[in-house]
């Protein structure tokens, strides 16, 4: 039954590895994968279920993790998993599609993570030339 504002879980991260991950899309949504193999990359949106706690959803100010010298910022100026709606996003390389199973590379999610949407990565629309970001975002994770 349709309910406005309610998310549908479309699938799940079935396997999460460093080199490649496996996404299983539920059978009722498999037809939605038609044409996806013509893209080298896709955008995967997922629910950060391990961070879905009332206290974490009240987080408004954070110090971004794994960024040397990052200042305290509003959660909307960060990629923190603690946020009012714990939605994660990864741009991943699409390796294969077999039926309802996608193999992807560079997914930042755990096994069991619910998938809430998949969109094609379109270079002309999704790559912004001349985009501006603070200096601290250029610092990679500490080793």
Order of alpha helices (4+ residues) and beta strands (2+ residues): beta-beta-beta-alpha-beta-beta-beta-beta-beta-alpha
